[in-house]
Amino acid sequence: MSSFDAATLPLLAEALAHLDVGFAALPPFEPTSAPPSAGDEARLREALLALAERLRDNFPYAHPLYAGQMLKPPHPVARLAYALAMFVNPNNHALDGGRATSRLEREVVGELAAMVGFEPHLGHLTSGGTMANLEALWIAGRLAPGRAIVASRQAHYTHARISSVLGLPFDAVDADARGRLDLGALSARLSRGDVGCVVATLGTTGFGAIDRLPEILALARQHGARVHVDAAYGGYFKLIDELSADARAAFARVGEADSLVIDPHKHGLQPYGCGCVLFRDPSVGRFYQHDSPYTYFTSDELHLGEISLECSRPGAAAAALWATHRLLPPVRGGEFAARLSASRAAALALVTHLRASPDWLVPLAPELDIVVWAPLPAGPARASEISALSRRVFDEAARRQLHLALITLPTAMLVAADAAPALEADAPTTICLRSCLMKPEHAEWLERITSSLDESLAAARA
Ligand SMILES: Cc1ncc(COP(=O)(O)O)c(C=O)c1O
């Protein structure tokens, strides 16, 4: 059985022939590279097979036994649509370079905006979450020059870096015991009167924690600060109900933020190169205005380069997302949402398994589909021993083809956990295990995952 889905490839040839009809009026032309001569074809084949060989050097990201970092395989429709659009290779900077895909981009961005409740909106796709967050913080800086950006210590590390690139002061405030931005710390920081924008993360990278958006909105408004929601990973979970009351309350209010980032290349089934930034007030588009004497000629309609910091951007990314939305609309109750529910169910089932055993410690209940847990030594537990054991379990699991991730937590979080054993905090931080159960297949593979985990712990303790 193949690890990769090749069965859909004939559809690409069919769709390509269909696309070709649209250009049938052109005089015949032979591209220099196709069809290749016999010698060319052999060289092409050699290059591709050599690449396939090199690509074997990867973890099996698409397989359910890959349960480590935040990686999710694109849906076949996204792969095919991206490949199809690449034959045109449109550039969504301007309608001149990507007319059809610019329109597709505006449609999909509108659908994402409707999903989060940004109506009206201004937004576009980006190369990923970092670029999307950069644009949101850049606008925050343009509206409140010199004022600080504030985020929790659990926010993505790029917020500090982006602020430094933008020349804006940045402050990290503490997180609470559930890994959420601490409201007391935020209130104290806001009362200094120099904060321009608070970043609320809905789905932190480490644990999937959900910052308390309703309270953050109230505090930020009280102090005249903007609110930017980083939902790069967690945003799509707005579509499902199987979340804690706090998480649901946060997602219910995202439409009130000033800007929001969501990454279709995380939970949106897209290949890398697809983030999205949204603004609730379309008039921020004025900050993007530029004059270039050589770009926009074919239409007075909006060119996406007029509302994006990047110039060239792949129209193929918009095409892939558009085809995915057509097949699996990002709406409540649909098939796309059911896939998220399966990931969430897998995370909860893993936690149930771990909590049923004295061998593991789960310091905090997962809010989405990321689970963090610690293996416990057979005898009394010391933080440094847990760290060493986590590394051994990680290696033993990899030997059994189960691929996990690691995370460094403040030891205090383990000590404070419900049902924590007496634990000697001989180090300020402790290495734990982490799994992003982002594939719906994880739910079906859970028994295999948990039995491999238990075996890995037994081997690591031996
Ligand atoms: C919450 C959050 N924000 C931002 C990013 C950065 O996104 P990207 O890696 O697409 O640049 C990530 C990446 O994991 C993330 O989890």
Ligand as a Chemical Component Dictionary entry (heavy atoms), coordinates in Angstrom:
data_LIG
# 
_chem_comp.id                   LIG 
_chem_comp.type                 NON-POLYMER 
_chem_comp.pdbx_formal_charge   0 
_chem_comp.three_letter_code    LIG 
# 
loop_
_chem_comp_atom.comp_id 
_chem_comp_atom.atom_id 
_chem_comp_atom.alt_atom_id 
_chem_comp_atom.type_symbol 
_chem_comp_atom.charge 
_chem_comp_atom.model_Cartn_x 
_chem_comp_atom.model_Cartn_y 
_chem_comp_atom.model_Cartn_z 
_chem_comp_atom.pdbx_ordinal 
LIG C1 C1 C 0 -0.169 30.658 17.018 1  
LIG C2 C2 C 0 0.828  30.778 15.899 2  
LIG N1 N1 N 0 1.089  31.981 15.366 3  
LIG C3 C3 C 0 1.966  32.150 14.361 4  
LIG C4 C4 C 0 2.651  31.078 13.842 5  
LIG C5 C5 C 0 3.633  31.284 12.729 6  
LIG O1 O1 O 0 3.085  30.791 11.522 7  
LIG P1 P1 P 0 3.977  30.383 10.279 8  
LIG O2 O2 O 0 4.860  29.260 10.734 9  
LIG O3 O3 O 0 2.979  29.987 9.247  10 
LIG O4 O4 O 0 4.764  31.578 9.866  11 
LIG C6 C6 C 0 2.436  29.796 14.366 12 
LIG C7 C7 C 0 3.172  28.637 13.867 13 
LIG O5 O5 O 0 3.106  27.543 14.389 14 
LIG C8 C8 C 0 1.480  29.635 15.417 15 
LIG O6 O6 O 0 1.219  28.439 15.969 16 
# 
loop_
_chem_comp_bond.comp_id 
_chem_comp_bond.atom_id_1 
_chem_comp_bond.atom_id_2 
_chem_comp_bond.value_order 
_chem_comp_bond.pdbx_ordinal 
LIG C1 C2 SING 1  
LIG C2 N1 SING 2  
LIG C2 C8 DOUB 3  
LIG N1 C3 DOUB 4  
LIG C3 C4 SING 5  
LIG C4 C5 SING 6  
LIG C4 C6 DOUB 7  
LIG C5 O1 SING 8  
LIG O1 P1 SING 9  
LIG P1 O2 DOUB 10 
LIG P1 O3 SING 11 
LIG P1 O4 SING 12 
LIG C6 C7 SING 13 
LIG C6 C8 SING 14 
LIG C7 O5 DOUB 15 
LIG C8 O6 SING 16 
# 
